[in-house]
Structure formats: C-alpha cells, structure tokens
Amino acid sequence: MNDRNDPLMERAAALPDEINPNRDLWPVIASRLTPAIQSKPSSRSSVWPIALAAGLALAVLSSAITWTVANRADVSPDRIAAVITEPARPYVQDAELVQIRQELTAALDDNLMRLSPKTRRKVSANLLEIHESLAEIRMALDADPNNGFLHQLLYTTYQQELGLLSNINRVALTLPDEIET
Amino acid sequence: MAAVALMKPAHQNANPQAALVARAVGGDVGAFEEIYRATVGKIYAVCLRMTADRGIAEDCTQAAFVSAWQKLDRFEGRSAFSSWLHRIAVNEVLGRHRSEGRRRTHLELVNELPTGTDVDLQSRDTGTNMDLEDALQTLPSGAREIFVLYAVYGYTHKEIADTLGLAVGTCKAQVHRARKLLRARLDA
C-alpha cells in the first residue's frame, strides 16, 4: 500500500501552504543584499532617468560633488557620519529600517577608521553618492509629495544605503582590533 | 527603451512572477521585495514546520532570501521559481542544523518525549489542521524534518536521503516512526 494514501498523510499534504511571520522580515533581508547589489547593475540605474528628471537642477552640482569626492585623497569620516545621520523620516515610515540605520550610523565613524585608506575612500565615495541620490529624491518629493514612484525609489535607495552600512559594519568587525592607517 | 520596459507594471506582463524574477536578476531590489512579499508565507511555513521555533524560522527565512538573491544569476528557470526558493529554504534549515552538529544526534534520539513548541498558528483555519500542526511540533527534530518534507511537501525518500546524506531506509524508518508518534498524539 502506498503510504501517501494513509489518512494521516493526506491530512499532512492538505495543510495550508502559507504561514505568515508575525513581523516584517524584509528590512533585515534588504540590509544584507549589498554584495549582490554591488556586483549587479543597480535598479537605481534602471529608473535613474526619472529621478534625474525630477532633480535636474541638482544634477550638475551633484556630479561635481561626486567627482570631488571620488578624486579626493581621503574622505573625512566625520563628513560621512554627518550626512548619513540626516533622518530618514518623515518620508520613510518603516520603523525597523530607521532603527537599524541609526544603529549602523552610530558605529560608522569607528568602522570606517578600521578600514584601509583605499577601502575607506571607496566606500565613503559610495556612501556620499547614495546620500546625494537620496537628497535629490527627497527634493523631488518635496515638490511632488504624492508621487508613489518617488516614494518607492526613495525607499529602495535607503535600503541600498542600509545594505552598504551593514556591509561596512560586517567587514569592520572581522578586522583585527588595531586600527589600520 | 530597456528602462521603460523594466518599469512596466508587473500586471501588464504575461507572467508577472517571471517578469519580477527577470528584474531581480538585473539587480532590482524593488522587484525582489515584491517576490519576497508574494512568497514569504510559503517559505516561512516550511522553515517553521521544520524547526518548530519561530525565531529560528525567521532567521532561516531571512537567510534563504539573502541566499536566493546572491544566487539569482544561477536560476535557470528549469523549475518554478517558488520551487527553487523552497529548496534554498530547506537547505538553510538543514545547513543550520549541520553547522550546529546536532543532526546526527537528533536522528539517533527519536523518542516519545515531546519537544518544546513555539508555533505561530495564525494562518491555520481549521481545528483539524491545528491539531496536526501542533502534533508535528512535538516530534523529535530529525523525524519532524523528514516527515514534513515527505508528507507535507511531497519530497520522495530518495530526494530526502540525497539532501540529508542519509540512506533511503533511514528516511523510511523516520517517516514510519513519525506516523506512529503522530497517531498516538492525535488519538490521545
């Protein structure tokens, strides 16, 4: 006899497909997606034309800042922390994302100083670029606060920022205690 | 042109999930979040049934989605995406047990004593199902994992044996024992 015909087995096979967790697991997942994001074309780039259109007046300034950052010998961690600590609210209401972001930002300066100068320069430039994108999207939202696409874009960009912060934190924790110079 | 196509609402595509997967493979976190929203219930369910621990099930669910994201470029579409994701989740649960060095002990210590339960019952809609779900959580972990894969999710003994690195006979014995334990508990 095929044991799958057993009434108990039939009951087991008929159990509900889905059980939903009590809390949203996505923010933590999103914070861990950075390595893949870095190795793939960014979603931000695929929708970037719209954000650029919305923030056209800032584009030249933004590019200039990005060029300056990318070509600077080093970037002050103080500046990184200062720009990152700008609150995600009121646009982002995801409390867990906001909390994780605050925690990672609090450790950012120390974590950055643990990295080699070359790595620090690279991730600092990436962080500033993300921040500049956030600033542009937020300005666009100021002008068009009900634009759902911009809200989604902002949220996704915050998730990318969170992923990078998380990655910095993870890498820093794996390094020896002595600070690299 | 590509950007316009990618921004096309999912409901306008013939196969919304395939379109989402394609966008996610391209690095679209938003598309991956949509996939998460659509599938998390199924993934969490298998993790919870296999672990009988809500916290561990949440960890495994999160790890499964992160792993899926990292492996997206290896998804070849030969099976349904949900099946591929399901396998990743199962491997996360089993990998966690292997790393803790508990698997062999659990398989050898199948006994009649119930284990601790920490089960989220919110989506159970019938008394019968709730009884069986509760009984499943009382099984020893080794027997529970194998029974869940075999009876709830339709794996074959060979698939389970290959996945766990066990003999087919061992899987059959665990299923047999799980059925005996479940009957005893459901009849009690």
Interface residues (C-beta under 8 A of the other chain):
Chain A: D3 R4 D6 L8 M9 R11 A12 A13 A14 L15 P16 D17 E18 I19 N20 P21 N22 R23 L25 W26 V28 I29 A30 R32 L33 P35 A36 I37 K40 P41 S42 S43 S46 V47 W48 P49 I50 Q152 T156 Q159 Q160
Chain B: A2 A3 L6 M7 R23 V25 G26 G27 D28 V29 G30 A31 F32 E33 Y36 R37 V40 G41 K42 Y44 A45 L48 R49 R54 A57 E58 T61 Q62 F65 V66 W69 Q70 L72 D73 D120 Q122 S123 R124 D125 T128 N129 L132 E133 L136 F147 A151 V152 G154 V175 R179 L182 R183 L186
